[in-house]
Amino acid sequence: MRLRFDQGSLVVDPEGVEKLPSCVRWDPRVGLWRALAMHFFDLRAFCRAGGVPFAAEFLPFATLQKKIGSSRVSPLLRAFQEEALAAWRVEKGRGVVILPTGAGKTRLAVEAIGRTSRSALVVVPTLELLAQWYSVLSESFGGEVGRLGGGEHEIRPLTVTTYDSAYRWIDRYGDRFALLVFDEVHHLPAPSYVQIAQMSVAPFRLGLTATFERGDFRHVPLSEWVGPVVYRRSIDELSGEALASYRTEIRKVEMTVVEKEEFETQDRIYRTYLRQAGIRGRKAFDSLLDLAARDGRAWRALAAHRRARRVVAGASAKVELVGELLGQYADSKILIFTEYNDLVYRLSKEYLIPAITHLTSPKERRWILSSFREGKIRAIVTSKVLNEGVDVPEADVAIVLGGSGSRREHVQRLGRILRPLPGKEALLIEVITKAERGLSYRRRNDSAFRRKRPAAQQELLFNAHQ
């Protein structure tokens, strides 16, 4: 059997093979047998099992050699990292490793690349992560590292790219790499990004994430595209070992009379429509989104729901409490998370805190984060853009002013403050109103938030605003 890479697929010359595996299909347009490029691993195994001669025009893959004694990357893996790497190798170098933010996923991947010693493409979700990975890979492997994305287009045996750029160019470069590393692999199931996995011949694949499960269940096919989950450790398991010790608090506040009336008015419009339309259950909001595109009443109900959420998110007592917490934790590095940009800018103006949103330029974002690391500023307020992909090891307090019911988002925000420093105890404070108790319960449905607290700590769950 002979294979040729052709724009993300494999052209298969069976050379007398009587029965081809199901992944190979006849392409009547050109009169050739084809398979998705990702089936290279399966076709090679098929030939080996049947004693069929096998050749692929893109072999052999380029080799890599890890630099010894890197100054930036610790030369030794922790025990749990070695366990994860061993589990990955048992699955023939294919699979997903789930570790909390700050537990050394990058370090694990560098070692996987080094031990595989073949060409590798590292795929990341943001340009900030591209820069971080480029620095670490350059330090670890010595030779020049390629970059694809952010205005760079240089392909080398070891290359780092973004999901956006990999999707755009994988049909050209899908035969260059033996190993794919997907950082934040929960992004891969997006309809366009999945083609990165499908159109690459890479026999070795490593997915990394702190938050694997997706609400739409599109994480399930990752076992086909990347490999099965081979190793998992949670935040509470690694707290005090590879992660900082931490505690969490819930601070309950009351809305003003005016805020409460506005919330109840908008919430009544939303719930009345759901009742009249017969929409109920956990998927009620998704059903409303579908109807809103063609039903004016559904659109008004959706708008009312959003207005109600904004009233709750920006309750004046929350804003006031932020000021108190900034004073209470004046010696700490604080990240403040909100759901809405208008509240970000309101808090930024009220307390003279730098703000980071999707509108913040890359240059300004780098300056803010650099100043935060250096201690020139001690607090940042943001919406969702710092949920993942940004290295802020000095942060030790997170204040969450509402948000969605997403467990992943809440775990990601906790992870922003868990990178270990000597003597550090991180603190996540969730500020909610009575109307947000259900959302709070759903997003805290994770072992990281279910640890038993001492009785004395229970008193911290309430404050004077209740």
C-alpha positions as CSV (number, residue, x, y, z in Angstrom):
1,M,0.0,0.0,0.0
2,R,1.3,3.4,-1.0
3,L,0.1,6.7,0.5
4,R,0.4,10.2,-0.8
5,F,-0.7,13.4,1.1
6,D,-3.0,15.5,-1.0
7,Q,-4.5,18.7,0.6
8,G,-5.6,17.2,3.9
9,S,-6.4,13.7,2.6
10,L,-4.4,10.6,1.8
11,V,-4.5,9.2,-1.8
12,V,-4.3,5.4,-1.3
13,D,-2.8,3.0,-3.9
14,P,-3.9,-0.4,-2.6
15,E,-1.5,-2.4,-4.9
16,G,-3.6,-5.5,-4.9
17,V,-5.0,-5.4,-1.4
18,E,-8.2,-7.3,-1.6
19,K,-10.2,-5.7,1.2
20,L,-9.5,-2.1,2.3
21,P,-10.4,-0.8,5.8
22,S,-13.6,1.2,6.1
23,C,-11.8,4.6,6.4
24,V,-10.7,4.3,2.7
25,R,-13.4,5.6,0.3
26,W,-13.5,5.7,-3.5
27,D,-13.3,9.2,-5.0
28,P,-15.2,9.1,-8.3
29,R,-14.1,12.7,-9.1
30,V,-10.6,11.6,-9.8
31,G,-10.9,7.8,-9.8
32,L,-8.7,7.3,-6.7
33,W,-9.0,5.8,-3.2
34,R,-8.9,8.3,-0.4
35,A,-8.9,8.5,3.3
36,L,-8.8,11.4,5.8
37,A,-5.2,12.2,6.6
38,M,-5.8,11.3,10.3
39,H,-6.2,7.7,9.3
40,F,-2.5,7.3,8.5
41,F,-2.0,5.7,11.9
42,D,-4.9,3.2,11.2
43,L,-3.7,2.4,7.7
44,R,-0.1,1.7,8.9
45,A,-1.4,-0.6,11.7
46,F,-3.7,-2.4,9.1
47,C,-0.7,-3.1,6.9
48,R,1.5,-4.2,9.7
49,A,-1.2,-6.6,11.0
50,G,-1.8,-8.1,7.6
51,G,1.9,-8.2,6.5
52,V,1.1,-5.8,3.6
53,P,4.1,-3.8,2.3
54,F,3.6,-0.1,3.2
55,A,5.2,3.1,2.0
56,A,4.3,6.8,2.5
57,E,6.0,9.5,0.5
58,F,6.1,11.9,3.5
59,L,8.2,9.6,5.7
60,P,10.5,9.8,7.6
61,F,9.5,12.7,9.8
62,A,12.2,15.2,10.8
63,T,13.9,14.5,14.1
64,L,14.2,16.8,17.2
65,Q,16.7,16.8,20.0
66,K,15.9,18.3,23.4
67,K,18.4,20.7,24.9
68,I,19.9,19.5,28.1
69,G,19.8,21.7,31.2
70,S,17.2,24.3,30.2
71,S,17.3,27.3,32.6
72,R,13.6,28.1,32.3
73,V,12.0,24.6,32.3
74,S,12.7,22.3,35.2
75,P,14.6,19.1,34.1
76,L,12.6,16.9,36.4
77,L,8.9,15.9,36.1
78,R,6.8,15.6,39.2
79,A,5.5,12.1,40.0
80,F,2.0,12.8,38.6
81,Q,3.5,14.2,35.4
82,E,5.5,11.1,34.9
83,E,2.3,9.1,35.5
84,A,0.5,11.1,32.9
85,L,3.3,10.7,30.3
86,A,3.5,7.0,31.0
87,A,-0.3,6.6,30.5
88,W,0.0,8.5,27.2
89,R,2.8,6.3,26.0
90,V,0.8,3.1,26.9
91,E,-1.8,4.4,24.4
92,K,0.9,4.6,21.7
93,G,1.3,8.3,22.1
94,R,-2.3,9.3,21.6
95,G,-4.6,10.8,24.3
96,V,-5.8,13.7,26.4
97,V,-4.3,14.7,29.8
98,I,-6.5,16.7,32.1
99,L,-4.6,18.7,34.7
100,P,-5.5,22.0,36.5
101,T,-4.2,25.3,35.4
102,G,-0.7,25.8,36.9
103,A,0.0,22.0,37.2
104,G,2.6,21.9,34.5
105,K,0.8,20.9,31.3
106,T,3.4,22.8,29.3
107,R,6.3,21.1,31.0
108,L,4.6,17.7,30.4
109,A,4.2,18.5,26.7
110,V,7.8,19.6,26.3
111,E,8.9,16.2,27.7
112,A,6.5,14.4,25.4
113,I,7.9,16.2,22.4
114,G,11.5,15.5,23.6
115,R,10.8,11.8,24.1
116,T,9.0,11.4,20.8
117,S,11.9,13.2,19.2
118,R,10.0,13.8,15.9
119,S,8.6,16.9,14.3
120,A,5.8,18.5,16.3
121,L,3.2,21.1,15.8
122,V,1.9,22.8,19.0
123,V,-1.6,24.4,18.5
124,V,-2.8,27.0,21.0
125,P,-5.9,29.2,21.2
126,T,-4.4,32.7,21.6
127,L,-1.4,34.8,20.4
128,E,-0.4,35.3,24.1
129,L,-0.1,31.6,24.4
130,L,1.8,31.4,21.1
131,A,4.4,33.8,22.5
132,Q,4.6,31.8,25.8
133,W,5.0,28.5,24.0
134,Y,7.5,29.9,21.5
135,S,9.7,31.1,24.4
136,V,9.6,27.8,26.3
137,L,10.2,25.6,23.2
138,S,13.1,27.8,22.1
139,E,14.6,27.4,25.5
140,S,14.0,23.7,25.7
141,F,15.2,22.6,22.2
142,G,17.8,25.2,21.4
143,G,17.2,25.3,17.6
144,E,15.0,27.7,15.8
145,V,11.2,27.2,16.4
146,G,8.7,28.0,13.7
147,R,5.7,30.3,14.2
148,L,2.5,30.3,12.3
149,G,0.1,33.1,13.3
150,G,0.2,36.7,14.4
151,G,1.8,37.8,11.2
152,E,4.5,35.1,11.3
153,H,4.6,32.3,8.7
154,E,7.7,30.1,9.3
155,I,7.4,26.4,9.3
156,R,10.1,24.3,11.0
157,P,10.2,20.8,12.4
158,L,9.1,22.3,15.7
159,T,6.4,24.9,15.1
160,V,3.8,26.6,17.3
161,T,0.6,28.0,15.8
162,T,-2.9,29.2,16.8
163,Y,-6.0,27.2,16.1
164,D,-7.1,29.8,13.6
165,S,-3.8,29.6,11.6
166,A,-3.6,25.9,11.8
167,Y,-7.1,25.6,10.4
168,R,-6.2,27.8,7.5
169,W,-3.0,26.0,6.6
170,I,-3.3,22.4,7.6
171,D,-4.2,21.3,4.1
172,R,-0.7,22.4,3.1
173,Y,1.4,21.3,6.1
174,G,-0.6,18.3,7.4
175,D,2.1,15.9,6.3
176,R,5.0,17.6,8.1
177,F,4.5,16.6,11.7
178,A,4.6,13.4,13.6
179,L,3.2,14.8,16.8
180,L,0.3,17.2,17.3
181,V,0.0,18.9,20.7
182,F,-3.4,20.6,21.3
183,D,-3.2,23.1,24.2
184,E,-6.7,23.8,25.6
185,V,-7.9,20.9,23.5
186,H,-11.5,21.6,24.5
187,H,-11.4,24.2,21.6
188,L,-10.7,21.6,19.0
189,P,-14.3,20.3,18.6
190,A,-15.4,23.6,17.0
191,P,-16.6,22.7,13.5
192,S,-13.7,24.4,11.7
193,Y,-10.9,23.5,14.1
194,V,-11.6,19.8,14.1
195,Q,-10.2,19.8,10.5
196,I,-6.8,20.4,12.0
197,A,-6.9,16.9,13.5
198,Q,-8.7,15.3,10.6
199,M,-6.3,16.7,7.9
200,S,-3.0,15.8,9.6
201,V,-1.2,12.5,9.3
202,A,0.4,12.9,12.7
203,P,0.4,9.4,14.3
204,F,1.1,10.9,17.8
205,R,-1.3,13.3,19.4
206,L,-1.5,14.9,22.8
207,G,-4.4,17.0,24.1
208,L,-4.0,19.2,27.2
209,T,-6.8,20.9,29.1
210,A,-8.0,21.8,32.6
211,T,-11.6,21.7,31.6
212,F,-12.4,18.8,29.3
213,E,-16.2,18.4,29.3
214,R,-18.2,20.7,27.0
215,G,-21.9,21.5,27.6
216,D,-22.7,20.5,24.0
217,F,-20.9,17.1,24.5
218,R,-18.6,17.7,21.5
219,H,-15.7,16.6,23.7
220,V,-16.9,13.0,23.1
221,P,-15.4,12.6,19.5
222,L,-12.0,13.8,20.8
223,S,-11.2,10.2,21.5
224,E,-11.3,9.6,17.7
225,W,-9.4,12.8,16.7
226,V,-6.8,12.9,19.5
227,G,-7.2,9.8,21.6
228,P,-8.9,8.8,24.9
229,V,-8.5,10.5,28.2
230,V,-5.4,8.8,29.5
231,Y,-4.9,10.8,32.8
232,R,-6.8,13.2,35.0
233,R,-6.0,15.0,38.2
234,S,-8.3,17.6,39.8
235,I,-7.6,20.9,41.6
236,D,-8.4,19.6,45.0
237,E,-6.1,16.6,44.5
238,L,-3.1,18.8,43.7
239,S,-3.8,21.7,46.0
240,G,-0.8,22.2,48.3
241,E,1.4,19.9,46.1
242,A,1.7,21.2,42.6
243,L,-0.8,24.0,43.1
244,A,-1.2,26.7,45.8
245,S,-3.4,25.9,48.7
246,Y,-6.7,27.8,48.4
247,R,-10.1,28.5,49.9
248,T,-13.3,29.8,48.5
249,E,-16.0,32.1,49.9
250,I,-19.4,33.2,48.9
251,R,-20.4,36.8,49.7
252,K,-24.1,37.4,49.5
253,V,-25.4,40.9,48.9
254,E,-28.9,42.5,48.5
255,M,-30.1,44.4,45.5
256,T,-31.7,47.8,46.1
257,V,-35.5,48.2,45.9
258,V,-35.2,49.8,42.4
259,E,-32.8,47.0,41.2
260,K,-35.0,44.3,42.6
261,E,-38.1,45.8,40.9
262,E,-36.4,46.0,37.5
263,F,-35.0,42.5,37.8
264,E,-38.5,41.1,38.7
265,T,-40.2,43.0,35.9
266,Q,-37.7,41.7,33.2
267,D,-37.6,38.2,34.7
268,R,-41.4,38.0,34.7
269,I,-41.5,38.8,30.9
270,Y,-38.9,36.1,30.3
271,R,-40.6,33.4,32.4
272,T,-44.1,34.2,31.2
273,Y,-43.1,33.6,27.6
274,L,-41.4,30.3,28.5
275,R,-44.6,29.2,30.2
276,Q,-46.9,30.3,27.4
277,A,-44.6,28.6,24.8
278,G,-44.4,25.4,26.7
279,I,-40.7,25.6,27.0
280,R,-39.2,24.0,30.1
281,G,-36.2,22.0,31.3
282,R,-32.5,22.5,31.2
283,K,-32.5,23.3,27.5
284,A,-35.1,26.0,27.8
285,F,-32.7,28.8,27.1
286,D,-31.3,27.0,24.0
287,S,-34.9,26.6,22.7
288,L,-35.5,30.3,23.3
289,L,-32.4,31.2,21.3
290,D,-33.7,29.1,18.3
291,L,-37.1,30.7,18.5
292,A,-35.8,34.3,18.9
293,A,-34.6,34.3,15.3
294,R,-38.1,34.0,13.9
295,D,-40.5,35.0,16.7
296,G,-40.8,38.6,17.9
297,R,-42.2,37.6,21.3
298,A,-39.3,35.1,21.8
299,W,-36.8,37.9,20.9
300,R,-38.4,40.2,23.5
301,A,-38.3,37.5,26.1
302,L,-34.6,36.9,25.4
303,A,-33.9,40.7,25.6
304,A,-35.7,40.8,29.0
305,H,-33.6,37.9,30.2
306,R,-30.4,39.7,29.3
307,R,-31.5,42.9,31.0
308,A,-32.4,41.0,34.1
309,R,-29.0,39.4,34.1
310,R,-27.3,42.8,33.7
311,V,-29.2,44.2,36.6
312,V,-28.1,41.4,38.9
313,A,-24.5,41.4,37.6
314,G,-24.1,45.1,38.2
315,A,-25.9,45.4,41.5
316,S,-24.7,48.5,43.4
317,A,-23.9,46.5,46.5
318,K,-21.5,44.4,44.5
319,V,-19.7,47.5,43.3
320,E,-19.5,48.8,46.8
321,L,-18.2,45.4,48.1
322,V,-15.4,45.4,45.5
323,G,-14.1,48.6,47.1
324,E,-14.1,47.0,50.5
325,L,-12.4,43.9,49.3
326,L,-9.7,46.0,47.5
327,G,-9.0,47.6,50.9
328,Q,-9.2,44.3,52.8
329,Y,-6.7,42.6,50.5
330,A,-4.5,45.6,49.8
331,D,-1.3,43.5,49.9
332,S,-2.6,40.9,47.4
333,K,-2.7,40.7,43.6
334,I,-6.3,40.7,42.7
335,L,-8.2,39.6,39.5
336,I,-11.8,40.8,39.2
337,F,-14.0,38.8,36.8
338,T,-17.4,40.0,35.5
339,E,-19.7,38.9,32.7
340,Y,-20.3,42.2,31.0
341,N,-17.9,44.8,29.6
342,D,-20.0,47.8,30.8
343,L,-19.5,46.6,34.4
344,V,-15.7,46.1,33.7
345,Y,-15.4,49.7,32.7
346,R,-17.6,50.9,35.5
347,L,-15.4,49.2,38.1
348,S,-12.3,50.4,36.2
349,K,-13.4,54.0,36.4
350,E,-14.8,53.7,40.0
351,Y,-11.6,52.3,41.5
352,L,-8.9,53.3,38.9
353,I,-8.2,49.7,38.0
354,P,-6.8,48.8,34.6
355,A,-9.4,46.9,32.5
356,I,-8.8,44.1,29.9
357,T,-11.6,43.2,27.5
358,H,-11.7,42.0,23.9
359,L,-11.4,45.7,22.9
360,T,-8.0,46.1,24.7
361,S,-5.2,46.2,22.2
362,P,-2.4,43.5,22.4
363,K,0.1,46.2,23.2
364,E,-1.9,47.6,26.1
365,R,-2.8,44.1,27.3
366,R,0.9,43.2,27.5
367,W,1.7,46.4,29.4
368,I,-1.1,45.8,31.9
369,L,0.0,42.1,32.5
370,S,3.6,43.0,32.7
371,S,2.9,45.8,35.2
372,F,0.8,43.4,37.2
373,R,3.6,40.9,37.4
374,E,6.1,43.5,38.4
375,G,3.9,44.8,41.1
376,K,3.3,48.2,39.6
377,I,-0.4,47.6,39.7
378,R,-2.2,45.2,42.0
379,A,-5.6,44.7,40.5
380,I,-7.1,44.0,37.1
381,V,-10.7,43.9,36.1
382,T,-11.8,41.8,33.2
383,S,-14.7,40.0,31.6
384,K,-13.9,36.6,30.0
385,V,-10.6,37.2,28.1
386,L,-8.4,36.2,31.1
387,N,-10.4,33.0,31.8
388,E,-7.6,31.0,30.1
389,G,-4.4,31.3,28.2
390,V,-2.7,34.0,30.3
391,D,0.1,33.3,32.8
392,V,-0.4,35.4,35.9
393,P,1.4,33.5,38.7
394,E,1.4,36.4,41.1
395,A,-2.4,36.6,41.4
396,D,-3.7,35.2,44.6
397,V,-7.2,36.7,45.0
398,A,-10.0,36.3,42.5
399,I,-13.3,38.2,42.9
400,V,-16.1,36.9,40.7
401,L,-19.1,39.2,40.3
402,G,-21.6,36.8,38.7
403,G,-21.3,35.1,35.4
404,S,-22.9,32.1,33.6
405,G,-23.7,28.8,35.2
406,S,-20.7,27.2,33.4
407,R,-18.6,25.0,35.7
408,R,-15.7,25.2,33.2
409,E,-15.6,29.0,33.4
410,H,-15.6,29.0,37.2
411,V,-12.9,26.4,37.4
412,Q,-10.8,28.4,34.9
413,R,-11.1,31.5,37.0
414,L,-10.1,29.6,40.1
415,G,-7.1,28.3,38.1
416,R,-5.9,31.8,37.4
417,I,-4.8,32.2,41.0
418,L,-3.4,28.7,41.8
419,R,0.1,28.9,40.4
420,P,2.3,28.1,43.4
421,L,4.5,30.5,45.2
422,P,6.2,29.9,48.6
423,G,3.6,30.3,51.4
424,K,0.8,31.2,49.1
425,E,-2.9,30.6,49.9
426,A,-5.2,31.6,47.1
427,L,-8.7,32.9,47.7
428,L,-11.7,33.0,45.4
429,I,-14.6,35.2,46.4
430,E,-17.9,34.8,44.6
431,V,-20.2,37.7,45.1
432,I,-23.9,36.9,44.4
433,T,-27.4,38.1,45.0
434,K,-30.3,35.9,46.0
435,A,-31.4,35.7,42.4
436,E,-28.1,34.1,41.4
437,R,-28.1,31.2,43.9
438,G,-29.1,28.7,41.2
439,L,-26.3,29.8,38.8
440,S,-23.9,29.7,41.7
441,Y,-24.8,26.2,42.6
442,R,-24.4,25.0,39.0
443,R,-21.0,26.6,38.4
444,R,-19.7,25.2,41.7
445,N,-20.7,21.7,40.8
446,D,-17.1,20.6,40.8
447,S,-14.8,18.8,43.3
448,A,-12.7,21.9,43.5
449,F,-15.6,23.7,45.3
450,R,-17.0,20.8,47.3
451,R,-14.2,20.4,49.8
452,K,-15.3,20.5,53.5
453,R,-14.5,23.7,55.3
454,P,-13.8,24.2,59.0
455,A,-16.8,25.4,60.9
456,A,-15.1,28.7,61.6
457,Q,-14.7,29.3,57.9
458,Q,-18.4,29.0,57.3
459,E,-18.9,32.4,58.9
460,L,-17.1,33.9,55.9
461,L,-19.9,33.0,53.6
462,F,-22.0,35.9,54.6
463,N,-21.2,39.6,55.0
464,A,-22.8,42.8,56.3
465,H,-24.5,43.4,53.0
466,Q,-26.8,40.4,53.3
